[in-house]
Amino acid sequence: MRVRPTLLALAFSSSLAIAQTIPEAHCTSLAGTTVNLPADLQGRTTILVLGFSRDSQQSVTTWGRRLAADFATSTTVSFYELAMLESVPRIMRGLVLRSMKKDVSERNQPHLLPITDNEPLWRNLAHYDKPEDAYVLLVAPDGAILWQAAGPPTDAAYADLRKHLP
């Protein structure tokens, strides 16, 4: 059976027309700043780098460093690293948060958000597959996901992200 390219393209483009949005998240950054997503995006395009396990820490941190170098003073693009902690037992979360705060520079602490709820929804949105990967979401000011990737911040992945920025 032969599929016509125009029909295939139409079917594919219509499936992309339904934009997914990030869930609401009410959290406190490692610097103690309250952040409510997507409400606090404040008209900015935002890059979210999600980590779902300790194994993803290196990849998430490397993404964060690249983003900080390019967007720390941007007035149009913001960025956050999201540490998914819902699966960490509540009794251990304080210890994990203290360890994270110790390991993250004061300059980067406002950009690191521990997330303690809706982890299955975040996993679904990010197309979670590998615990060691970082999951990157480019998010519009209204919370709609514009672009996404998974894995380390290769030059090609970073260039593709930059290409999708407004």
C-alpha positions in Angstrom: 0.0 0.0 0.0 1.3 3.4 -1.0 0.7 6.5 1.2 0.4 9.7 -0.6 3.0 12.2 0.8 0.4 15.0 0.9 -2.0 12.9 3.0 0.8 11.8 5.3 2.0 15.4 5.7 -1.6 16.6 6.4 -2.1 13.9 9.1 1.3 14.7 10.7 0.7 18.4 10.7 -2.7 18.1 12.2 -1.4 16.0 15.1 1.2 18.8 15.8 -1.6 21.4 15.9 -2.7 20.2 19.3 -0.1 21.9 21.6 0.6 20.5 25.0 1.1 22.8 27.9 3.1 22.3 31.1 1.2 21.6 34.3 0.9 24.1 37.0 3.8 23.9 39.5 4.0 25.9 42.7 7.6 25.6 44.0 10.4 27.3 45.7 13.8 27.7 44.1 16.9 26.8 45.9 17.4 30.5 46.5 14.1 30.6 48.3 12.1 32.4 45.6 8.5 31.3 45.0 7.9 30.3 41.4 4.5 29.4 39.9 4.6 27.8 36.5 3.4 28.8 34.0 1.9 31.9 35.6 5.3 33.4 36.4 6.7 33.1 32.9 5.9 36.9 32.7 5.7 37.1 28.9 9.0 35.3 28.4 9.8 32.3 26.5 11.3 29.8 29.0 13.6 26.8 28.7 13.0 24.1 31.2 15.6 21.4 31.7 14.1 18.4 33.6 16.0 15.7 35.5 14.2 12.7 36.8 17.0 10.9 38.6 20.4 11.5 40.1 21.9 9.8 37.0 20.7 12.8 35.0 22.4 15.4 37.2 25.5 15.8 34.9 23.5 16.3 31.8 21.0 18.7 33.4 23.9 20.7 35.0 25.7 21.0 31.7 22.6 22.2 29.9 22.1 24.7 32.8 25.6 26.1 32.4 25.2 26.6 28.7 21.9 28.4 29.3 23.3 30.5 32.1 26.1 31.6 29.8 23.7 32.8 27.1 20.6 33.9 29.0 21.5 34.9 32.5 20.8 38.6 31.7 18.2 38.1 29.0 14.9 40.0 29.2 13.1 37.8 26.7 14.3 34.2 27.6 14.3 32.7 31.1 15.5 29.2 32.1 15.1 26.8 34.9 16.4 23.4 35.9 13.6 21.2 37.3 14.7 18.5 39.7 11.8 15.9 39.9 11.7 14.8 43.5 8.2 13.3 43.9 9.6 9.8 43.9 12.1 10.7 46.7 10.6 9.6 50.0 9.3 12.6 51.9 11.6 11.8 54.9 14.6 12.1 52.6 13.7 15.2 50.6 15.2 17.7 53.2 18.5 15.8 52.9 18.4 15.8 49.1 17.5 19.5 49.0 20.4 20.4 51.4 22.8 18.4 49.3 21.6 20.1 46.1 21.9 23.6 47.6 25.4 22.8 48.7 26.4 21.7 45.2 24.8 24.6 43.3 26.4 28.0 43.2 24.4 30.9 44.7 24.2 32.5 41.3 22.4 29.4 39.9 20.2 28.7 42.9 17.3 30.9 41.6 17.2 28.8 38.5 16.9 25.4 40.2 13.3 24.3 41.1 12.6 21.2 43.0 9.3 19.7 41.8 7.5 17.4 44.2 4.2 16.7 42.4 2.8 15.7 39.0 5.9 13.8 38.1 4.0 11.3 36.0 2.6 14.2 34.0 6.0 15.8 33.5 7.4 12.4 32.4 4.7 12.1 29.8 5.2 15.6 28.5 8.9 15.1 28.3 8.6 11.6 26.6 10.7 10.2 29.4 12.7 7.2 28.4 16.2 7.1 30.0 16.9 8.1 33.6 20.4 9.5 32.7 19.0 12.0 30.2 18.1 15.6 30.6 14.8 16.6 29.0 14.6 20.1 27.5 11.3 21.9 26.9 11.0 25.3 25.2 7.9 26.8 26.6 5.9 29.8 25.3 4.7 32.5 27.8 1.3 30.8 28.0 2.9 27.4 29.0 2.6 25.8 25.5 5.5 23.5 24.6 7.1 24.8 21.4 10.1 22.4 21.1 11.7 19.6 23.1 14.8 17.4 23.2 16.4 14.7 25.4 20.0 13.9 26.2 23.2 15.8 26.7 23.7 19.4 25.4 25.5 18.5 22.2 26.4 21.4 19.8 23.7 20.2 17.4 20.9 20.0 20.1 21.9 23.4 21.4 21.9 24.9 17.9 18.5 23.4 17.2 17.1 24.9 20.5 18.5 28.4 19.5 16.9 28.1 16.1 13.5 27.7 17.8 13.8 30.7 20.0 11.7 33.7 19.1 
